[in-house]
Amino acid sequence: MQLRMWELLRSRSNIYYIFEYDRGRVMRLKNDMILQINKAAKGDAAGMVEFLNLIGGESDNLLFGANGFHMTAEAEEIFIENLMESDVSALLVGKIEDEIVCVGSIMTSPKERISHQAELSISVKKKYWGFGIGTYLMEAMISFAKRNGQTEILHLGVKNDNINAINLYKKMGFHEVGRHKNFFKIEGNYYDEILMDLYL
């Protein structure tokens, strides 16, 4: 039954938003590859650590460089396990076949006075830039936030010269609300962090 469903989804060439279900989404990309976005499971831990250490070296847009994500697979597994049953925080993993190609996080504070807001972040493997994956991942996370009945504000920070990401966030409805001056220092050069909010 699952195989027949995948064959049906692949045949619907006029639809890019293919299928949505309780725990994830399935989409066909511009290059006809199938992207599946789900909540991270414990079995994703090692792959996520490898993914993050790889993408850290693919650009200067993250807080760490190549191999700069120092959490072990075991620690990442515990972190994922603690989030799996949360209704207001989540790690989302996007895969093409079995390859992790994107990761998104939405984190809500347990402190009551700020529990109506959540911090959002995304990352996409460089060889998959330009296929719409960032848009699909953002849509999945915003949908998760809207459905949980608690989140009212999503906020994020982005390096001021990351123009593609800034344009994506604006397309999704985020607005600049401030800046952290000289927030990043990379090889002696300073960059601002642009702060952006989306009111749901």
GROMACS elastic network, one bead per residue, 0.5 to 0.9 nm:
[ bonds ]
;  ai    aj funct       b0    kb
    1     4     6  0.51986   500
    1     5     6  0.62337   500
    1     6     6  0.88010   500
    2     5     6  0.50357   500
    2     6     6  0.63458   500
    2     7     6  0.87395   500
    3     6     6  0.51620   500
    3     7     6  0.63009   500
    3     8     6  0.86726   500
    4     7     6  0.50429   500
    4     8     6  0.61720   500
    4     9     6  0.86366   500
    5     8     6  0.50353   500
    5     9     6  0.61731   500
    5    10     6  0.86454   500
    6     9     6  0.50255   500
    6    10     6  0.61519   500
    6    11     6  0.86759   500
    7    10     6  0.51848   500
    7    11     6  0.63738   500
    8    11     6  0.52227   500
    8    12     6  0.67578   500
    9    12     6  0.55475   500
    9    13     6  0.83519   500
    9    18     6  0.65174   500
    9    19     6  0.78152   500
    9    26     6  0.87674   500
    9    27     6  0.86141   500
    9    28     6  0.82618   500
   10    13     6  0.69263   500
   10    18     6  0.87259   500
   10    28     6  0.74242   500
   10    32     6  0.79474   500
   10    33     6  0.87698   500
   10    34     6  0.78443   500
   11    14     6  0.87696   500
   12    15     6  0.59042   500
   12    16     6  0.84028   500
   12    18     6  0.78716   500
   13    16     6  0.75223   500
   13    28     6  0.84894   500
   13    32     6  0.84057   500
   15    18     6  0.60719   500
   15    27     6  0.87087   500
   15    28     6  0.78861   500
   16    27     6  0.60093   500
   16    28     6  0.53433   500
   16    29     6  0.67190   500
   16    30     6  0.79345   500
   17    20     6  0.81798   500
   17    25     6  0.84585   500
   17    26     6  0.74097   500
   17    27     6  0.52188   500
   17    28     6  0.69311   500
   17    29     6  0.89432   500
   17   136     6  0.85173   500
   18    25     6  0.78580   500
   18    26     6  0.58768   500
   18    28     6  0.66244   500
   19    24     6  0.87556   500
   19    25     6  0.58262   500
   19    26     6  0.51382   500
   19    27     6  0.66163   500
   20    23     6  0.82644   500
   20    24     6  0.61647   500
   20    26     6  0.62942   500
   20    27     6  0.85843   500
   21    24     6  0.54694   500
   21    25     6  0.61002   500
   21    26     6  0.84930   500
   22    25     6  0.83238   500
   23    37     6  0.84592   500
   23    38     6  0.58289   500
   23    39     6  0.64190   500
   24    36     6  0.72512   500
   24    37     6  0.52695   500
   24    39     6  0.67948   500
   24    92     6  0.85156   500
   24   140     6  0.77144   500
   25    35     6  0.81451   500
   25    36     6  0.57457   500
   25    37     6  0.51651   500
   25    38     6  0.67023   500
   25   136     6  0.88857   500
   25   140     6  0.73971   500
   26    34     6  0.69487   500
   26    35     6  0.57277   500
   26    37     6  0.63645   500
   26    38     6  0.88075   500
   27    33     6  0.84024   500
   27    34     6  0.56718   500
   27    35     6  0.51283   500
   27    36     6  0.63619   500
   27    37     6  0.83673   500
   27   136     6  0.80157   500
   28    31     6  0.78861   500
   28    32     6  0.54853   500
   28    33     6  0.56578   500
   28    35     6  0.60344   500
   28    36     6  0.87356   500
   29    32     6  0.50517   500
   29    33     6  0.53862   500
   29    34     6  0.61504   500
   29    35     6  0.68084   500
   29   131     6  0.60835   500
   29   132     6  0.68720   500
   29   133     6  0.75414   500
   30    33     6  0.74796   500
   30   130     6  0.88516   500
   30   131     6  0.56753   500
   30   132     6  0.73778   500
   31    34     6  0.88366   500
   31   131     6  0.72301   500
   33    96     6  0.70215   500
   33    97     6  0.87536   500
   34    95     6  0.83175   500
   34    96     6  0.59364   500
   34    97     6  0.74994   500
   35    94     6  0.64179   500
   35    95     6  0.56615   500
   35    97     6  0.77172   500
   35   101     6  0.87122   500
   35   133     6  0.80106   500
   36    93     6  0.81251   500
   36    94     6  0.54862   500
   36    95     6  0.53665   500
   36    96     6  0.65827   500
   36    97     6  0.81695   500
   37    40     6  0.89032   500
   37    92     6  0.64852   500
   37    93     6  0.55118   500
   37    95     6  0.65031   500
   37   102     6  0.86877   500
   37   103     6  0.89058   500
   37   136     6  0.86726   500
   37   137     6  0.73782   500
   37   140     6  0.78424   500
   38    41     6  0.84703   500
   38    91     6  0.84523   500
   38    92     6  0.54832   500
   38    93     6  0.55514   500
   38    94     6  0.65999   500
   38    95     6  0.85580   500
   39    84     6  0.73883   500
   39    90     6  0.66651   500
   39    91     6  0.57261   500
   39    93     6  0.61053   500
   39    94     6  0.88277   500
   40    43     6  0.80966   500
   40    44     6  0.62180   500
   40    45     6  0.80275   500
   40    80     6  0.66153   500
   40    81     6  0.88090   500
   40    83     6  0.87478   500
   40    84     6  0.74291   500
   40    90     6  0.78056   500
   40    91     6  0.54880   500
   40    92     6  0.53738   500
   40    93     6  0.55155   500
   40    94     6  0.89353   500
   40   103     6  0.88669   500
   41    44     6  0.54447   500
   41    45     6  0.73939   500
   41    77     6  0.80474   500
   41    80     6  0.65400   500
   41    81     6  0.73033   500
   41    84     6  0.72274   500
   41    91     6  0.88450   500
   41    93     6  0.87859   500
   42    45     6  0.56080   500
   42    46     6  0.87508   500
   42    76     6  0.81446   500
   42    77     6  0.50350   500
   42    78     6  0.76444   500
   42    79     6  0.87471   500
   42    80     6  0.59992   500
   42    81     6  0.61932   500
   42    84     6  0.87322   500
   43    46     6  0.73179   500
   43    47     6  0.81809   500
   43    77     6  0.74964   500
   44    47     6  0.53857   500
   44    48     6  0.60198   500
   44    49     6  0.87521   500
   44    76     6  0.89244   500
   44    77     6  0.77511   500
   44    80     6  0.86683   500
   44    93     6  0.82386   500
   44   100     6  0.86771   500
   45    48     6  0.51781   500
   45    49     6  0.63527   500
   45    50     6  0.87410   500
   45    72     6  0.86797   500
   45    73     6  0.53923   500
   45    74     6  0.73923   500
   45    75     6  0.84140   500
   45    76     6  0.54405   500
   45    77     6  0.50479   500
   45    78     6  0.87341   500
   45    79     6  0.88975   500
   45    80     6  0.74342   500
   46    49     6  0.52444   500
   46    50     6  0.63107   500
   46    51     6  0.85999   500
   46    72     6  0.79232   500
   46    74     6  0.78725   500
   46    76     6  0.76429   500
   46    77     6  0.78954   500
   47    50     6  0.50952   500
   47    51     6  0.60105   500
   47    52     6  0.86256   500
   47    73     6  0.82170   500
   47    99     6  0.83553   500
   47   100     6  0.69762   500
   48    52     6  0.60725   500
   48    53     6  0.85230   500
   48    73     6  0.81341   500
   48    76     6  0.81473   500
   48    93     6  0.83050   500
   48   100     6  0.72717   500
   48   103     6  0.78759   500
   49    52     6  0.52616   500
   49    53     6  0.62083   500
   49    54     6  0.85836   500
   49    69     6  0.71119   500
   49    70     6  0.82627   500
   49    71     6  0.71550   500
   49    72     6  0.71419   500
   49    73     6  0.62629   500
   49    76     6  0.74336   500
   50    53     6  0.52869   500
   50    54     6  0.62039   500
   50    55     6  0.88039   500
   50    67     6  0.84228   500
   50    69     6  0.87975   500
   50    73     6  0.88083   500
   51    54     6  0.51397   500
   51    55     6  0.62249   500
   51    56     6  0.85614   500
   51   100     6  0.69296   500
   51   101     6  0.78144   500
   51   102     6  0.83093   500
   51   103     6  0.86237   500
   51   125     6  0.77846   500
   52    55     6  0.52876   500
   52    56     6  0.60411   500
   52    57     6  0.89716   500
   52    66     6  0.83615   500
   52    67     6  0.77503   500
   52    68     6  0.82634   500
   52    69     6  0.63531   500
   52   103     6  0.86363   500
   52   123     6  0.84458   500
   53    56     6  0.53452   500
   53    57     6  0.72034   500
   53    64     6  0.86123   500
   53    65     6  0.75351   500
   53    66     6  0.54372   500
   53    68     6  0.59641   500
   53    69     6  0.54329   500
   53    70     6  0.82402   500
   54    57     6  0.57859   500
   54    58     6  0.69072   500
   54    65     6  0.85539   500
   54    66     6  0.59184   500
   54    67     6  0.65668   500
   54    68     6  0.89714   500
   54   125     6  0.81704   500
   55    59     6  0.71102   500
   55    62     6  0.84992   500
   55    65     6  0.78802   500
   55    66     6  0.68830   500
   55    67     6  0.86585   500
   55   123     6  0.77891   500
   55   124     6  0.76492   500
   55   125     6  0.60381   500
   55   126     6  0.72487   500
   56    59     6  0.65434   500
   56    60     6  0.74293   500
   56    61     6  0.81151   500
   56    62     6  0.63597   500
   56    63     6  0.80346   500
   56    64     6  0.57301   500
   56    67     6  0.66597   500
   56    68     6  0.66878   500
   56    69     6  0.77191   500
   57    60     6  0.73819   500
   57    64     6  0.81558   500
   57    67     6  0.73083   500
   57    68     6  0.84826   500
   58    61     6  0.87114   500
   58    65     6  0.80648   500
   58    66     6  0.74533   500
   58   125     6  0.79624   500
   58   126     6  0.65269   500
   59    62     6  0.73696   500
   59    65     6  0.78693   500
   59    66     6  0.89911   500
   59   126     6  0.83790   500
   60    63     6  0.79399   500
   60    64     6  0.79699   500
   60    65     6  0.70537   500
   60   159     6  0.87549   500
   60   162     6  0.89613   500
   60   186     6  0.77802   500
   61    64     6  0.84199   500
   61    65     6  0.89025   500
   61   158     6  0.76568   500
   61   159     6  0.61703   500
   61   161     6  0.85949   500
   61   162     6  0.67826   500
   62    65     6  0.71169   500
   62   123     6  0.86139   500
   62   158     6  0.86891   500
   62   159     6  0.82316   500
   63    68     6  0.87324   500
   63   184     6  0.79270   500
   64    67     6  0.80422   500
   64    68     6  0.51686   500
   64    69     6  0.67917   500
   65    68     6  0.51228   500
   65    69     6  0.79260   500
   66    69     6  0.78938   500
   67    70     6  0.73750   500
   69    72     6  0.86412   500
   71    74     6  0.81465   500
   71    75     6  0.61362   500
   71    76     6  0.63574   500
   72    75     6  0.51756   500
   72    76     6  0.61310   500
   72    77     6  0.85404   500
   73    77     6  0.60636   500
   73    78     6  0.87286   500
   74    77     6  0.50796   500
   74    78     6  0.64780   500
   74    79     6  0.87489   500
   75    78     6  0.51712   500
   75    79     6  0.62524   500
   75    80     6  0.86936   500
   76    80     6  0.61288   500
   76    81     6  0.85244   500
   77    80     6  0.51150   500
   77    81     6  0.60963   500
   77    82     6  0.86606   500
   78    81     6  0.50158   500
   78    82     6  0.62425   500
   78    83     6  0.87874   500
   79    82     6  0.52782   500
   79    83     6  0.65830   500
   79    84     6  0.89085   500
   80    83     6  0.51657   500
   80    84     6  0.61083   500
   80    90     6  0.83767   500
   80    91     6  0.72896   500
   81    84     6  0.52568   500
   81    85     6  0.79075   500
   82    85     6  0.72018   500
   82    86     6  0.77854   500
   83    86     6  0.52522   500
   83    87     6  0.86243   500
   83    89     6  0.65096   500
   83    90     6  0.59180   500
   83    91     6  0.74429   500
   84    87     6  0.85603   500
   84    89     6  0.85726   500
   84    90     6  0.70492   500
   84    91     6  0.82680   500
   85    89     6  0.88720   500
   85    90     6  0.87409   500
   86    89     6  0.56295   500
   86    90     6  0.68671   500
   87    90     6  0.77287   500
   87   144     6  0.85089   500
   87   145     6  0.88086   500
   87   147     6  0.89450   500
   87   148     6  0.59283   500
   87   149     6  0.88940   500
   87   150     6  0.88831   500
   88   106     6  0.78320   500
   88   107     6  0.73061   500
   88   108     6  0.61418   500
   88   115     6  0.89729   500
   88   118     6  0.81441   500
   88   144     6  0.79946   500
   88   145     6  0.68860   500
   88   148     6  0.60432   500
   88   149     6  0.85095   500
   88   150     6  0.71388   500
   88   151     6  0.71089   500
   89   105     6  0.76303   500
   89   106     6  0.52991   500
   89   108     6  0.54725   500
   89   109     6  0.86536   500
   89   118     6  0.78308   500
   89   144     6  0.89395   500
   89   145     6  0.84833   500
   90   104     6  0.81820   500
   90   105     6  0.57895   500
   90   106     6  0.53766   500
   90   107     6  0.65443   500
   90   108     6  0.88302   500
   90   141     6  0.85404   500
   90   144     6  0.86177   500
   91   103     6  0.71481   500
   91   104     6  0.57837   500
   91   106     6  0.65971   500
   91   107     6  0.83729   500
   92   102     6  0.82855   500
   92   103     6  0.56761   500
   92   104     6  0.50077   500
   92   105     6  0.61768   500
   92   106     6  0.84118   500
   92   137     6  0.80486   500
   92   140     6  0.84706   500
   92   141     6  0.77868   500
   93   100     6  0.68124   500
   93   101     6  0.78583   500
   93   102     6  0.60015   500
   93   104     6  0.65470   500
   93   105     6  0.88706   500
   93   137     6  0.87093   500
   94    99     6  0.83142   500
   94   100     6  0.58210   500
   94   101     6  0.57340   500
   94   103     6  0.61406   500
   94   104     6  0.83572   500
   94   124     6  0.89235   500
   94   133     6  0.84606   500
   94   137     6  0.76279   500
   95    98     6  0.58905   500
   95    99     6  0.52056   500
   95   101     6  0.54848   500
   95   102     6  0.70701   500
   96    99     6  0.53498   500
   96   100     6  0.67275   500
   96   101     6  0.67785   500
   97   100     6  0.84403   500
  100   103     6  0.77118   500
  100   125     6  0.82466   500
  101   123     6  0.85143   500
  101   124     6  0.58676   500
  101   125     6  0.52341   500
  101   126     6  0.86223   500
  101   127     6  0.87400   500
  101   128     6  0.70773   500
  101   133     6  0.85623   500
  102   122     6  0.73340   500
  102   123     6  0.55459   500
  102   125     6  0.60906   500
  102   128     6  0.87768   500
  102   133     6  0.75703   500
  102   134     6  0.79257   500
  102   137     6  0.78374   500
  103   121     6  0.83846   500
  103   122     6  0.57734   500
  103   123     6  0.54753   500
  103   124     6  0.66809   500
  103   125     6  0.89711   500
  103   137     6  0.80065   500
  104   120     6  0.73909   500
  104   121     6  0.56180   500
  104   123     6  0.64443   500
  104   124     6  0.87649   500
  104   137     6  0.68799   500
  104   138     6  0.79065   500
  104   141     6  0.74846   500
  105   119     6  0.78244   500
  105   120     6  0.56345   500
  105   121     6  0.53302   500
  105   122     6  0.64693   500
  105   141     6  0.78487   500
  106   118     6  0.61567   500
  106   119     6  0.55058   500
  106   121     6  0.67083   500
  106   122     6  0.89704   500
  106   141     6  0.70455   500
  106   144     6  0.89290   500
  106   145     6  0.81611   500
  106   154     6  0.83880   500
  107   117     6  0.86450   500
  107   118     6  0.52172   500
  107   119     6  0.51599   500
  107   120     6  0.65867   500
  107   121     6  0.89152   500
  108   111     6  0.86758   500
  108   114     6  0.82228   500
  108   115     6  0.60022   500
  108   116     6  0.77339   500
  108   117     6  0.63427   500
  108   119     6  0.65699   500
  108   151     6  0.80950   500
  109   112     6  0.77207   500
  109   114     6  0.65113   500
  109   115     6  0.52649   500
  109   116     6  0.84212   500
  109   117     6  0.76782   500
  109   118     6  0.70091   500
  109   119     6  0.87210   500
  110   113     6  0.87972   500
  110   114     6  0.78555   500
  110   115     6  0.59554   500
  111   114     6  0.58096   500
  111   115     6  0.57377   500
  112   115     6  0.50203   500
  112   116     6  0.78797   500
  113   116     6  0.74662   500
  114   117     6  0.59144   500
  114   118     6  0.83906   500
  115   118     6  0.72861   500
  115   150     6  0.76675   500
  115   151     6  0.73525   500
  116   150     6  0.57401   500
  116   152     6  0.53368   500
  116   153     6  0.65804   500
  116   154     6  0.89586   500
  117   150     6  0.81576   500
  117   151     6  0.53333   500
  117   152     6  0.57096   500
  117   154     6  0.57555   500
  117   155     6  0.74648   500
  118   145     6  0.83677   500
  118   151     6  0.66625   500
  118   152     6  0.81799   500
  118   153     6  0.64000   500
  118   154     6  0.50541   500
  118   155     6  0.63420   500
  118   156     6  0.86905   500
  119   153     6  0.86262   500
  119   154     6  0.58352   500
  119   155     6  0.50199   500
  119   156     6  0.57023   500
  119   157     6  0.87768   500
  120   138     6  0.89783   500
  120   141     6  0.81302   500
  120   154     6  0.64641   500
  120   155     6  0.60282   500
  120   156     6  0.53623   500
  120   157     6  0.84431   500
  121   138     6  0.89124   500
  121   155     6  0.88219   500
  121   156     6  0.64727   500
  121   157     6  0.80480   500
  122   134     6  0.74460   500
  122   137     6  0.76237   500
  122   138     6  0.76615   500
  123   134     6  0.76776   500
  124   127     6  0.85089   500
  124   128     6  0.68825   500
  124   129     6  0.68197   500
  124   133     6  0.73337   500
  124   134     6  0.67669   500
  125   128     6  0.56346   500
  125   129     6  0.68664   500
  126   129     6  0.52437   500
  126   130     6  0.89301   500
  127   130     6  0.86134   500
  128   131     6  0.61645   500
  128   132     6  0.85970   500
  128   133     6  0.74772   500
  129   132     6  0.74350   500
  129   133     6  0.73182   500
  129   134     6  0.80168   500
  130   133     6  0.75513   500
  130   134     6  0.85374   500
  131   134     6  0.81510   500
  132   135     6  0.53476   500
  132   136     6  0.64259   500
  132   137     6  0.87606   500
  133   136     6  0.51399   500
  133   137     6  0.60799   500
  133   138     6  0.85222   500
  134   137     6  0.51580   500
  134   138     6  0.60782   500
  134   139     6  0.85557   500
  134   165     6  0.85076   500
  134   168     6  0.76820   500
  135   138     6  0.51520   500
  135   139     6  0.61417   500
  135   140     6  0.86350   500
  135   168     6  0.69596   500
  135   169     6  0.87765   500
  135   171     6  0.88316   500
  135   172     6  0.79430   500
  136   139     6  0.51062   500
  136   140     6  0.62209   500
  136   141     6  0.87644   500
  137   140     6  0.50863   500
  137   141     6  0.63094   500
  137   142     6  0.86478   500
  138   141     6  0.51790   500
  138   142     6  0.60726   500
  138   143     6  0.84354   500
  138   168     6  0.88037   500
  138   169     6  0.83684   500
  138   172     6  0.75604   500
  139   142     6  0.51745   500
  139   143     6  0.60000   500
  139   144     6  0.85453   500
  139   172     6  0.78011   500
  140   143     6  0.51284   500
  140   144     6  0.62215   500
  140   145     6  0.87692   500
  141   145     6  0.62583   500
  141   146     6  0.86525   500
  142   145     6  0.50518   500
  142   146     6  0.61600   500
  142   147     6  0.86273   500
  142   154     6  0.81822   500
  142   172     6  0.88603   500
  142   200     6  0.84346   500
  143   146     6  0.51271   500
  143   147     6  0.61596   500
  143   148     6  0.87510   500
  144   147     6  0.52953   500
  144   148     6  0.63594   500
  145   148     6  0.55382   500
  145   149     6  0.76509   500
  145   150     6  0.77183   500
  145   151     6  0.56551   500
  145   152     6  0.79144   500
  145   153     6  0.87492   500
  145   154     6  0.80872   500
  145   200     6  0.82499   500
  146   149     6  0.65177   500
  146   150     6  0.79629   500
  146   151     6  0.67174   500
  146   152     6  0.77824   500
  146   200     6  0.67623   500
  147   150     6  0.82780   500
  147   151     6  0.85549   500
  148   151     6  0.67412   500
  149   152     6  0.83481   500
  151   154     6  0.74604   500
  151   200     6  0.76791   500
  152   198     6  0.84650   500
  152   199     6  0.60425   500
  152   200     6  0.52392   500
  153   197     6  0.67356   500
  153   198     6  0.56798   500
  153   200     6  0.59321   500
  154   174     6  0.84771   500
  154   196     6  0.83742   500
  154   197     6  0.56324   500
  154   198     6  0.50843   500
  154   199     6  0.65804   500
  154   200     6  0.76176   500
  155   174     6  0.81807   500
  155   195     6  0.72878   500
  155   196     6  0.56115   500
  155   198     6  0.63326   500
  155   199     6  0.87914   500
  156   174     6  0.89833   500
  156   194     6  0.83121   500
  156   195     6  0.59679   500
  156   196     6  0.54660   500
  156   197     6  0.66480   500
  156   198     6  0.89409   500
  157   179     6  0.86802   500
  157   193     6  0.59289   500
  157   194     6  0.54956   500
  157   196     6  0.62541   500
  158   161     6  0.84439   500
  158   162     6  0.69484   500
  158   165     6  0.74688   500
  158   166     6  0.70902   500
  158   192     6  0.83703   500
  158   193     6  0.53760   500
  158   194     6  0.52113   500
  158   195     6  0.67116   500
  158   196     6  0.80017   500
  159   162     6  0.54790   500
  159   163     6  0.85225   500
  159   165     6  0.88033   500
  159   166     6  0.85404   500
  159   183     6  0.84459   500
  159   184     6  0.76191   500
  159   191     6  0.66218   500
  159   192     6  0.60733   500
  159   194     6  0.62001   500
  160   163     6  0.72529   500
  160   166     6  0.80093   500
  160   179     6  0.89357   500
  160   191     6  0.63885   500
  160   192     6  0.54206   500
  160   193     6  0.56968   500
  160   194     6  0.57989   500
  161   164     6  0.87120   500
  161   166     6  0.85378   500
  161   191     6  0.76762   500
  161   192     6  0.84083   500
  162   165     6  0.56100   500
  162   166     6  0.63099   500
  162   167     6  0.88061   500
  163   166     6  0.50258   500
  163   167     6  0.60861   500
  163   168     6  0.85347   500
  164   167     6  0.52126   500
  164   168     6  0.62161   500
  164   169     6  0.87479   500
  165   169     6  0.61903   500
  165   170     6  0.85913   500
  166   169     6  0.51921   500
  166   170     6  0.62033   500
  166   171     6  0.85904   500
  166   174     6  0.89058   500
  166   194     6  0.86943   500
  167   170     6  0.51044   500
  167   171     6  0.61123   500
  167   172     6  0.86836   500
  168   171     6  0.50362   500
  168   172     6  0.63442   500
  168   173     6  0.88664   500
  168   174     6  0.88359   500
  169   172     6  0.50539   500
  169   173     6  0.64719   500
  169   174     6  0.53460   500
  169   175     6  0.78933   500
  169   196     6  0.81091   500
  169   198     6  0.89871   500
  170   173     6  0.50727   500
  170   175     6  0.62762   500
  170   176     6  0.85613   500
  170   196     6  0.88017   500
  171   174     6  0.73213   500
  172   198     6  0.83336   500
  173   197     6  0.84285   500
  173   198     6  0.61386   500
  173   199     6  0.84060   500
  174   196     6  0.58089   500
  174   197     6  0.51869   500
  174   199     6  0.79248   500
  175   195     6  0.82934   500
  175   196     6  0.51576   500
  175   197     6  0.55022   500
  175   198     6  0.65778   500
  176   179     6  0.81631   500
  176   194     6  0.67138   500
  176   195     6  0.56879   500
  176   197     6  0.66043   500
  177   194     6  0.78791   500
  177   195     6  0.56669   500
  177   196     6  0.54578   500
  177   197     6  0.66531   500
  178   193     6  0.85747   500
  178   194     6  0.62279   500
  178   195     6  0.51502   500
  178   196     6  0.72420   500
  179   183     6  0.86489   500
  179   192     6  0.64925   500
  179   193     6  0.55287   500
  179   195     6  0.55204   500
  179   196     6  0.88470   500
  180   183     6  0.54681   500
  180   184     6  0.89749   500
  180   191     6  0.89195   500
  180   192     6  0.55978   500
  180   193     6  0.50179   500
  180   194     6  0.66254   500
  180   195     6  0.75506   500
  181   184     6  0.84963   500
  181   190     6  0.84697   500
  181   191     6  0.72455   500
  181   193     6  0.66947   500
  181   194     6  0.87005   500
  182   185     6  0.68967   500
  182   189     6  0.86878   500
  182   193     6  0.73226   500
  183   190     6  0.70557   500
  183   191     6  0.60429   500
  183   192     6  0.51471   500
  183   193     6  0.56159   500
  184   189     6  0.79586   500
  184   190     6  0.55400   500
  184   191     6  0.50079   500
  184   192     6  0.63880   500
  184   193     6  0.71527   500
  185   188     6  0.59546   500
  185   189     6  0.54174   500
  185   191     6  0.65076   500
  186   189     6  0.52170   500
  186   190     6  0.65128   500
  186   191     6  0.80417   500
  187   190     6  0.85441   500
